[in-house]
């Protein structure tokens, strides 16, 4: 360990070399959180598939909910100027008096919700790189036509492939069947080997299949590059994020505003706000139970993106003046997200329509860059520029995720909830052991998400954790008011807003129960709950084996509790009642809301 030299800041808080270093103001935290707006691109196609014409309204409602909730988070973040790790850490301390397990559960759920941004982002970025270097030829491209001219004679009415095609497509003519089969054979023959290469795969019963393929290899390289950037500490990360954000967000803003200014919006595409009759149907359904289920499922996944700017307060222990900077960081990050989450889905849907957004490349993310480019220009060169910008946007989002999620692990370790080794930092103040843990976990998820089927499965499961965290944390706002009303708050939310956000906690419980099943995996809710339960043995080992049943003195020092006491339970039975009602809403919603057939 390096020698310890102490620097004292204007707020009286000190930092030692070898610990997180106070090198940020609110602008630095804002730039680190600037990777949240591009998250809209992760699931814009998927949400269009399940919400149809109502898709852009889903984004607006979800963003309003996220922005409102952030005021609760801003208040409780200001109470903890000595901690990092984000609002799950600050909210978890409210639950600690009432259950030793609920507190680390909140932290764990937030981490496994945020962390997959690394794997999902790298999977999409790897897809763009593969498309650029090893493009699959289009069915109508000249090289495909040349191959058919040279080899198409081998396909006749008696060919097994033609017979099988006709059996699967009743009514098709022999000529059309031969044409379809020969075209497919040509594309397969001309597809570069890198696109189909796979070293091996492993099937895990009840979870999915791990694919160790070219997407996995490229994604791993990208993760290591981002790790190297963040290894030099939060100030270095903020500088890199600022450059990336300016390069990415300005063109992305233009994509949202240009179609409106030029009249490219077809307002028929954004009227008649109704979900489809079935998921990915591309039609107009109705507001029956099935339609509401699809709508709530879209809100469920949108929350994973729109709420994400709360990561701006992950860095209070690295802010020079947390009392002044915490609120500014989350507020201005929220305003930035309001602009993008209102504008981009509206313009995207206005140009392409709900049916047009079901293009496979938009749904899986690999075709979004070309779609964005086409919204501002018909030039192929502009479209290629947007491919580069899309990769940079993914880097921006991944950098944000690694910075925030690793600090959640770090502070969870410092507070006695997660294994001790996670609290190590290097000479630059970067929590490297937590970063390595993040990377290792995401290598596993990258293998799971390296095919189209696994992408939304990872997203659906991780969001079980995110909405669970939000439920617990929004309730933590009023619990802190009751139990720790005496603690100074640099910024205090209006009491009515704390109450409204508590109601949103139960709205999130409704989304959790109704929404997880929408994404093609009936067991996503239960898989997410099972993963959340893994914190129990992890916490048991840390608290009862390593710490002998006591929390570190620093865990609650911001609340004025440094003698090992957890404080008085002034809220009485109310926190337990909130848990009971929340669980009941989840179970009821999961039973009541069913997918249309």
DOLO-13777 format. One record per residue (C-alpha): residue in three letters; x, y, z. Coordinates in steps of 0.02 Angstrom, whole numbers. Layout:
<pts>
  rest      c1      c2      c3
   ala       X       Y       Z
...
</pts>
This chain:
<pts>
  rest      c1      c2      c3
   unk       0       0       0
   unk      63     175     -36
   unk     106     292     103
   unk     -44     387     166
   unk     -47     574     139
   unk    -204     666     188
   unk    -283     810      94
   unk    -420     911     180
   unk    -555     994      77
   unk    -665    1145     107
   unk    -805    1038     179
   unk    -691     960     308
   unk    -691     789     227
   unk    -521     712     202
   unk    -458     583      78
   unk    -303     475      82
   unk    -199     417     -64
   unk    -246     238     -97
   unk    -428     282     -69
   unk    -553     364    -185
   unk    -490     538    -224
   unk    -592     699    -221
   unk    -558     763    -396
   unk    -733     797    -467
   unk    -852     943    -469
   unk   -1033     923    -526
   unk    -983     947    -706
   unk    -865     798    -698
   unk   -1003     689    -624
   unk   -1120     755    -759
   unk   -1001     701    -897
   unk    -976     530    -819
   unk   -1166     508    -818
   unk   -1180     570    -998
   unk   -1177     390   -1057
   unk   -1359     371   -1004
   unk   -1446     458   -1153
   unk   -1376     332   -1279
   unk   -1458     192   -1180
   unk   -1618     237   -1274
   unk   -1540     151   -1424
   unk   -1518     -14   -1331
   unk   -1703     -55   -1328
   unk   -1792      69   -1443
   unk   -1834     -70   -1566
   unk   -1888    -193   -1433
   unk   -2004     -67   -1351
   unk   -2079     -25   -1521
   unk   -2112    -210   -1542
   unk   -2214    -228   -1383
   unk   -2292     -54   -1372
   unk   -2325     -20   -1556
   unk   -2398     153   -1588
   unk   -2387     189   -1401
   unk   -2197     167   -1397
   unk   -2144     350   -1391
   unk   -2274     383   -1255
   unk   -2194     243   -1153
   unk   -2027     333   -1160
   unk   -2103     500   -1108
   unk   -2200     426    -961
   unk   -2049     327    -903
   unk   -1936     479    -913
   unk   -2059     585    -813
   unk   -2061     449    -680
   unk   -1871     440    -677
   unk   -1850     628    -665
   unk   -1975     640    -522
   unk   -1892     497    -427
   unk   -1722     580    -443
   unk   -1773     716    -319
   unk   -1790     586    -182
   unk   -1621     517    -231
   unk   -1543     691    -233
   unk   -1599     720     -54
   unk   -1533     558      19
   unk   -1371     569     -82
   unk   -1333     736      -1
   unk   -1339     653     171
   unk   -1187     545     131
   unk   -1042     655      79
   unk    -916     520     129
   unk    -988     378      25
   unk    -983     327    -157
   unk   -1081     194    -248
   unk   -1243     284    -287
   unk   -1417     295    -217
   unk   -1433     110    -178
   unk   -1295     132     -49
   unk   -1374     287      27
   unk   -1548     212      29
   unk   -1489      45      98
   unk   -1437     127     261
   unk   -1621     170     292
   unk   -1669     -14     285
   unk   -1525     -73     394
   unk   -1620     -40     555
   unk   -1762    -151     497
   unk   -1671    -295     414
   unk   -1488    -333     390
   unk   -1530    -426     228
   unk   -1640    -294     143
   unk   -1500    -165     145
   unk   -1373    -268      47
   unk   -1514    -332     -64
   unk   -1543    -155    -126
   unk   -1358    -133    -165
   unk   -1344    -302    -249
   unk   -1498    -273    -356
   unk   -1435    -105    -415
   unk   -1267    -178    -460
   unk   -1331    -326    -561
   unk   -1452    -210    -650
   unk   -1320     -82    -702
   unk   -1175    -199    -733
   unk   -1247    -285    -890
   unk   -1233    -121    -986
   unk   -1053    -177   -1011
   unk   -1096    -343   -1091
   unk   -1247    -283   -1190
   unk   -1157    -129   -1254
   unk   -1004    -229   -1304
   unk   -1113    -358   -1391
   unk   -1194    -222   -1498
   unk   -1028    -136   -1531
   unk    -952    -303   -1582
   unk   -1096    -325   -1703
   unk   -1057    -156   -1784
   unk    -873    -199   -1799
   unk    -914    -368   -1877
   unk   -1033    -283   -1999
   unk    -898    -160   -2047
   unk    -757    -286   -2068
   unk    -851    -444   -2118
   unk   -1015    -390   -2196
   unk   -1147    -520   -2239
   unk   -1193    -490   -2422
   unk   -1368    -427   -2459
   unk   -1485    -546   -2548
   unk   -1496    -429   -2698
   unk   -1310    -386   -2705
   unk   -1211    -420   -2864
   unk   -1098    -552   -2787
   unk   -1252    -651   -2732
   unk   -1328    -638   -2906
   unk   -1163    -694   -2982
   unk   -1155    -844   -2865
   unk   -1333    -894   -2911
   unk   -1292    -878   -3096
   unk   -1143    -994   -3074
   unk   -1217   -1119   -2950
   unk   -1406   -1101   -2954
   unk   -1434   -1244   -3076
   unk   -1404   -1369   -2936
   unk   -1573   -1324   -2860
   unk   -1722   -1407   -2943
   unk   -1899   -1452   -2894
   unk   -1832   -1617   -2827
   unk   -1696   -1541   -2717
   unk   -1729   -1578   -2533
   unk   -1704   -1397   -2483
   unk   -1835   -1342   -2611
   unk   -1957   -1477   -2556
   unk   -1935   -1426   -2374
   unk   -1962   -1242   -2417
   unk   -2122   -1279   -2510
   unk   -2185   -1384   -2364
   unk   -2152   -1241   -2244
   unk   -2228   -1108   -2358
   unk   -2393   -1174   -2422
   unk   -2447   -1105   -2590
   unk   -2276   -1048   -2649
   unk   -2233   -1088   -2829
   unk   -2088   -1202   -2877
   unk   -1997   -1058   -2961
   unk   -2013    -947   -2809
   unk   -1956   -1087   -2694
   unk   -1802   -1120   -2803
   unk   -1762    -933   -2804
   unk   -1778    -919   -2614
   unk   -1673   -1073   -2580
   unk   -1536   -1026   -2703
   unk   -1528    -850   -2631
   unk   -1512    -917   -2455
   unk   -1376   -1038   -2511
   unk   -1282    -897   -2597
   unk   -1287    -785   -2443
   unk   -1230    -930   -2333
   unk   -1088    -973   -2451
   unk   -1028    -793   -2462
   unk   -1044    -750   -2277
   unk    -869    -723   -2204
   unk    -813    -862   -2088
   unk    -788    -736   -1946
   unk    -976    -707   -1941
   unk   -1017    -888   -1903
   unk    -860    -940   -1809
   unk    -888   -1011   -1637
   unk    -758   -1099   -1532
   unk    -888   -1188   -1427
   unk   -1048   -1159   -1330
   unk   -1111   -1215   -1162
   unk   -1294   -1238   -1118
   unk   -1345   -1200    -939
   unk   -1514   -1277    -899
   unk   -1642   -1148    -846
   unk   -1532   -1002    -899
   unk   -1477   -1012   -1080
   unk   -1329   -1049   -1192
   unk   -1158    -969   -1178
   unk   -1085    -933   -1351
   unk    -897    -912   -1363
   unk    -894    -839   -1538
   unk    -824    -690   -1632
   unk    -946    -572   -1545
   unk    -879    -632   -1377
   unk    -697    -608   -1429
   unk    -721    -431   -1496
   unk    -831    -383   -1348
   unk    -697    -443   -1227
   unk    -566    -335   -1312
   unk    -680    -183   -1299
   unk    -709    -213   -1113
   unk    -521    -221   -1081
   unk    -495     -55   -1173
   unk    -627      29   -1064
   unk    -550     -49    -909
   unk    -381      25    -956
   unk    -456     200    -972
   unk    -542     189    -803
   unk    -389     117    -718
   unk    -319     294    -706
   unk    -460     355    -594
   unk    -621     454    -602
   unk    -543     617    -662
   unk    -469     529    -813
   unk    -636     443    -844
   unk    -729     609    -837
   unk    -610     689    -963
   unk    -632     544   -1084
   unk    -821     548   -1059
   unk    -829     734   -1095
   unk    -744     713   -1263
   unk    -851     562   -1309
   unk   -1011     647   -1251
   unk    -986     802   -1358
   unk    -944     696   -1511
   unk   -1094     581   -1487
   unk   -1233     684   -1410
   unk   -1229     831   -1530
   unk   -1263     722   -1684
   unk   -1389     620   -1586
   unk   -1481     780   -1541
   unk   -1481     831   -1724
   unk   -1557     663   -1770
   unk   -1700     703   -1654
   unk   -1729     883   -1709
   unk   -1694     879   -1898
   unk   -1846     771   -1947
   unk   -1959     889   -1850
   unk   -1885    1045   -1931
   unk   -1883     972   -2107
   unk   -2058     901   -2096
   unk   -2002     720   -2111
   unk   -2117     665   -1970
   unk   -2270     569   -2026
   unk   -2391     616   -1889
   unk   -2497     464   -1927
   unk   -2352     365   -1852
   unk   -2371     452   -1684
   unk   -2559     465   -1674
   unk   -2685     331   -1623
   unk   -2585     286   -1467
   unk   -2630     102   -1448
   unk   -2525     -54   -1416
   unk   -2519    -192   -1548
   unk   -2633    -343   -1545
   unk   -2482    -455   -1512
   unk   -2299    -419   -1474
   unk   -2203    -376   -1633
   unk   -2365    -379   -1732
   unk   -2336    -206   -1805
   unk   -2523    -173   -1805
   unk   -2649     -78   -1699
   unk   -2729    -174   -1557
   unk   -2836    -114   -1413
   unk   -2828     -67   -1230
   unk   -2883    -237   -1165
   unk   -2790    -341   -1035
   unk   -2668    -402   -1166
   unk   -2638    -226   -1230
   unk   -2607    -159   -1055
   unk   -2488    -303   -1022
   unk   -2384    -256   -1174
   unk   -2388     -72   -1125
   unk   -2331    -109    -947
   unk   -2197    -226   -1015
   unk   -2131     -83   -1121
   unk   -2128      32    -969
   unk   -2037    -107    -876
   unk   -1892    -111    -998
   unk   -1890      78   -1029
   unk   -1857     105    -843
   unk   -1689      20    -862
   unk   -1635     165    -972
   unk   -1736     317    -918
   unk   -1702     300    -731
   unk   -1517     274    -760
   unk   -1455     452    -738
   unk   -1464     424    -549
   unk   -1287     360    -577
   unk   -1233     544    -570
   unk   -1230     532    -380
   unk   -1118     378    -376
   unk    -968     489    -345
   unk   -1005     592    -189
   unk    -847     529    -105
   unk    -750     589    -257
   unk    -827     763    -264
   unk    -730     912    -201
   unk    -887     988    -126
   unk   -1024     855    -116
   unk   -1143     969     -21
   unk   -1148    1088    -169
   unk   -1118     972    -314
   unk   -1229     820    -280
   unk   -1396     899    -322
   unk   -1326     991    -473
   unk   -1252     830    -544
   unk   -1414     730    -539
   unk   -1528     875    -586
   unk   -1434     927    -743
   unk   -1405     745    -792
   unk   -1593     722    -777
   unk   -1629     873    -888
   unk   -1510     805   -1019
   unk   -1602     639   -1018
   unk   -1772     724   -1029
   unk   -1719     807   -1192
   unk   -1655     646   -1271
   unk   -1788     526   -1209
   unk   -1927     641   -1264
   unk   -1850     686   -1431
   unk   -1765     530   -1502
   unk   -1909     404   -1482
   unk   -2035     531   -1551
   unk   -1932     571   -1706
   unk   -1879     390   -1733
   unk   -2058     329   -1729
   unk   -2120     479   -1827
   unk   -2003     437   -1971
   unk   -2009     246   -1974
   unk   -2176     206   -1893
   unk   -2204      66   -1768
   unk   -2199     -66   -1905
   unk   -2039       4   -1981
   unk   -1953      -4   -1812
   unk   -1975    -193   -1812
   unk   -1833    -214   -1935
   unk   -1719    -350   -1859
   unk   -1570    -232   -1862
   unk   -1664    -102   -1759
   unk   -1731    -232   -1637
   unk   -1559    -308   -1602
   unk   -1470    -139   -1611
   unk   -1351    -177   -1755
   unk   -1449     -77   -1884
   unk   -1488      76   -1781
   unk   -1339     177   -1845
   unk   -1398     165   -2026
   unk   -1574     209   -1971
   unk   -1512     362   -1878
   unk   -1407     417   -2026
   unk   -1553     399   -2145
   unk   -1654     519   -2035
   unk   -1538     663   -2079
   unk   -1467     615   -2249
   unk   -1480     488   -2390
   unk   -1291     487   -2411
   unk   -1205     321   -2379
   unk   -1054     417   -2313
   unk   -1164     498   -2179
   unk   -1233     328   -2134
   unk   -1057     261   -2111
   unk   -1015     409   -2000
   unk   -1162     361   -1891
   unk   -1095     184   -1877
   unk    -937     258   -1801
   unk   -1040     373   -1691
   unk   -1146     226   -1633
   unk    -992     130   -1578
   unk    -933     285   -1484
   unk   -1106     304   -1405
   unk   -1094     126   -1343
   unk    -922     163   -1271
   unk    -998     313   -1183
   unk   -1134     206   -1104
   unk   -1015      67   -1057
   unk    -893     188    -975
   unk   -1036     259    -871
   unk   -1091      85    -818
   unk    -918      23    -767
   unk    -882     182    -668
   unk   -1045     175    -572
   unk   -1066     -12    -545
   unk    -887     -37    -486
   unk    -909      99    -355
   unk   -1068      15    -295
   unk    -967    -143    -263
   unk    -828     -42    -182
   unk    -940      51     -59
   unk   -1040    -106     -23
   unk    -878    -185      32
   unk    -826     -34     136
   unk    -994     -37     226
   unk    -984    -222     268
   unk   -1112    -292     144
   unk   -1000    -367      10
   unk    -833    -461      16
   unk    -685    -364      85
   unk    -573    -381     -69
   unk    -689    -264    -166
   unk    -634    -113     -62
   unk    -459    -108    -137
   unk    -413      43    -243
   unk    -255      81    -342
   unk    -141     233    -332
   unk    -257     330    -449
   unk    -407     306    -336
   unk    -490     178    -450
   unk    -578      29    -365
   unk    -485     -97    -471
   unk    -539    -256    -382
   unk    -721    -205    -404
   unk    -685    -164    -586
   unk    -607    -336    -615
   unk    -758    -417    -534
   unk    -873    -317    -647
   unk    -773    -370    -798
   unk    -774    -554    -750
   unk    -963    -554    -720
   unk    -991    -469    -886
   unk    -884    -592    -982
   unk   -1010    -723    -926
   unk   -1156    -611    -979
   unk   -1070    -570   -1143
   unk   -1064    -755   -1184
   unk   -1249    -766   -1141
   unk   -1294    -612   -1244
   unk   -1185    -655   -1395
   unk   -1335    -711   -1495
   unk   -1497    -617   -1528
   unk   -1600    -733   -1417
   unk   -1497    -699   -1262
   unk   -1490    -509   -1277
   unk   -1664    -467   -1212
   unk   -1657    -612   -1089
   unk   -1508    -530   -1001
   unk   -1599    -363   -1007
   unk   -1762    -434    -938
   unk   -1677    -523    -793
   unk   -1563    -377    -746
   unk   -1712    -260    -741
   unk   -1793    -367    -606
   unk   -1651    -306    -498
   unk   -1667    -126    -555
   unk   -1851    -107    -514
   unk   -1825    -198    -349
   unk   -1689     -72    -305
   unk   -1800      74    -356
   unk   -1942      10    -249
   unk   -1831      -6     -96
   unk   -1742     159    -127
   unk   -1896     266    -153
   unk   -1964     199      11
   unk   -1795     238      89
   unk   -1833     422      58
   unk   -1975     431     183
   unk   -1891     308     303
   unk   -1740     424     313
   unk   -1859     570     345
   unk   -1936     477     494
   unk   -1781     395     568
   unk   -1647     523     523
   unk   -1741     686     511
   unk   -1605     770     614
   unk   -1468     736     487
   unk   -1421     887     383
   unk   -1479     883     203
   unk   -1389    1005      86
   unk   -1542     996     -27
   unk   -1714     943      35
   unk   -1855     888     -81
   unk   -2032     951     -52
   unk   -2124     832      64
   unk   -2265     812     -63
   unk   -2138     753    -192
   unk   -2066     626     -70
   unk   -2245     561     -47
   unk   -2279     556    -234
   unk   -2117     463    -266
   unk   -2167     337    -134
   unk   -2322     302    -238
   unk   -2208     280    -388
   unk   -2117     145    -290
   unk   -2276      41    -294
   unk   -2303      86    -477
   unk   -2131       9    -508
   unk   -2187    -147    -415
   unk   -2335    -157    -536
   unk   -2217    -144    -685
   unk   -2107    -279    -611
   unk   -2249    -402    -591
   unk   -2331    -368    -758
   unk   -2182    -327    -867
   unk   -2047    -458    -846
   unk   -2148    -592    -937
   unk   -2173    -485   -1092
   unk   -2000    -514   -1164
   unk   -2021    -694   -1218
   unk   -1960    -774   -1058
   unk   -2100    -826    -943
   unk   -1978    -861    -803
   unk   -1881    -697    -812
   unk   -1959    -632    -650
   unk   -1915    -789    -555
   unk   -1740    -797    -630
   unk   -1712    -617    -575
   unk   -1776    -654    -399
   unk   -1664    -807    -389
   unk   -1513    -703    -438
   unk   -1561    -569    -311
   unk   -1566    -704    -177
   unk   -1381    -742    -207
   unk   -1341    -594     -96
   unk   -1396    -694      56
   unk   -1245    -813      61
   unk   -1129    -673       4
   unk   -1186    -558     144
   unk   -1191    -698     271
   unk   -1008    -739     238
   unk    -951    -558     249
   unk   -1054    -508     401
   unk   -1053    -662     508
   unk    -890    -748     456
   unk    -774    -604     415
   unk    -846    -467     527
   unk    -916    -575     668
   unk   -1089    -496     658
   unk   -1035    -313     669
   unk   -1034    -177     536
   unk    -879     -69     505
   unk    -884      94     606
   unk    -892     198     446
   unk   -1051     113     383
   unk   -1170     230     474
   unk   -1058     374     527
   unk   -1148     495     410
   unk   -1306     463     513
   unk   -1214     500     674
   unk   -1208     315     723
   unk   -1029     261     756
   unk   -1045     153     912
   unk   -1110      -3     825
   unk   -1291      44     856
   unk   -1411      39     708
   unk   -1520     173     783
   unk   -1701     182     839
   unk   -1838     111     728
   unk   -1949     264     731
   unk   -2049     207     578
   unk   -2110      54     673
   unk   -2201     -74     567
   unk   -2224      40     415
   unk   -2067     -17     319
   unk   -2122    -198     338
   unk   -2296    -150     279
   unk   -2220     -69     125
   unk   -2127    -231      86
   unk   -2285    -335     108
   unk   -2390    -221      -3
   unk   -2252    -212    -134
   unk   -2235    -402    -141
   unk   -2424    -420    -152
   unk   -2431    -299    -299
   unk   -2293    -394    -391
   unk   -2380    -562    -368
   unk   -2552    -494    -412
   unk   -2488    -405    -569
   unk   -2395    -561    -624
   unk   -2557    -661    -608
   unk   -2680    -533    -677
   unk   -2588    -467    -830
   unk   -2571    -593    -971
   unk   -2501    -581   -1145
   unk   -2621    -570   -1292
   unk   -2637    -724   -1400
</pts>
